[in-house]
Amino acid sequence: MSLKSPLGQVRGLGSAKEGVQHWWLQRVTALALIPLGLWFVLSIIGMTHAGHDEMVAWLSSPFTAALAILTIVATFWHAMLGVQVVIEDYVHNETTKIAALLLMKGLLILLAMASLLSVVVLMVQG
Amino acid sequence: MSAATIGKPHAMSDKTTRPVSPLSPHIQIYRWQWTMALSIAHRASGIALTVGTLLLVWWLVAAAAGPEAFQTAQEFIGSFFGQLLLIGWSLAFFYHLSNGVRHLLWDSGRFLELGPAYASGLWVLASTVILTALAWLLAIAHM
């Protein structure tokens, strides 16, 4: 039993028991992905039929590697937040929902990690 | 829910003390509108792009693994099936990008009236087609 007033207990929490962070981060990563996504698409168009040497040369620049790392982080973060909402919308059993969320987040973190390490390996090779 | 409780938001159900809230219309009975299709497509393209990161990750890991692995990945991407995947990926990308900008504008309080909401949907479709075509023209010119 709390002595706080009902208003004080819920203020800033809402019915979901958490604040606006998820909503806000989805928008921030979306905004970041506008320039990063366009840069990445233009870059992979330039890499059409590229050999291994060209790929190493491209990522050997710290500028390119930094943009690639930012793109990877923003992409997987944005994907994680987005797929989370889809799972929460359609999976109603609490156990299944938590299992699906953990599995999805774990998989996306692994994919992000593999991409990030590959960029670092290629940068060091160049 | 019994017919008697529908439309009575404050009626109490028999089993619990929770008020029976009115439900939003289910998709089966909701009148189909093309803006609704755009909204569903935003989610679908987001899921498709998430699955599509598998190709991107494979491409990067293959490059890090060495010239032979990268060659295999590049050959798959250049194959008919690989190109088909890339066409789908690019459409999903430019749609999600265009409609995402529309969502950000909505978040800022713009284009929420019925007219602008519909018109901006048309702009999203036009921008998807134009940007995807431009990307492929660039890719073909580069080959």
Contacts between the chains, C-beta under 8 A, distances in Angstrom:
chain1	res1	chain2	res2	distance
A	27	B	104	6.6
A	27	B	107	6.3
A	30	B	100	5.4
A	30	B	103	7.7
A	30	B	104	6.4
A	31	B	104	6.9
A	33	B	97	7.9
A	33	B	100	7.9
A	34	B	97	6.9
A	34	B	100	7.8
A	34	B	101	7.0
A	37	B	93	6.9
A	37	B	97	6.2
A	38	B	97	7.8
A	41	B	90	7.5
A	41	B	93	6.7
A	41	B	135	6.2
A	42	B	138	7.6
A	45	B	135	6.4
A	45	B	138	5.1
A	45	B	139	4.8
A	45	B	142	6.1
A	46	B	142	6.6
A	48	B	139	5.5
A	48	B	142	5.5
A	48	B	143	6.1
A	49	B	74	6.9
A	49	B	78	6.7
A	49	B	143	6.6
A	50	B	74	7.2
A	51	B	67	7.5
A	51	B	70	7.8
A	51	B	71	7.8
A	51	B	74	7.9
A	52	B	63	6.7
A	52	B	66	7.2
A	52	B	67	3.9
A	52	B	70	4.6
A	52	B	71	7.1
A	55	B	63	4.7
A	55	B	70	6.3
A	56	B	63	7.6
A	59	B	63	7.8
A	75	B	53	6.7
A	76	B	53	7.2
A	79	B	46	7.5
A	79	B	49	7.2
A	79	B	50	4.4
A	79	B	53	6.8
A	82	B	46	4.9
A	82	B	50	7.2
A	83	B	46	7.6
A	83	B	47	6.9
A	83	B	50	5.8
A	86	B	43	6.4
A	86	B	46	7.8
A	86	B	47	6.7
A	108	B	50	7.6
A	111	B	53	6.0
A	111	B	54	7.2
A	111	B	57	4.9
A	114	B	57	5.5
A	114	B	60	7.5
A	114	B	61	5.4
A	115	B	56	7.1
A	115	B	57	5.2
A	115	B	60	5.0
A	115	B	61	7.4
A	117	B	64	7.2
A	118	B	57	8.0
A	118	B	60	4.1
A	118	B	61	5.0
A	118	B	63	6.5
A	118	B	64	3.7
A	119	B	60	6.5
A	119	B	64	7.9
A	121	B	64	4.1
A	122	B	60	7.8
A	122	B	63	5.8
A	122	B	64	5.6
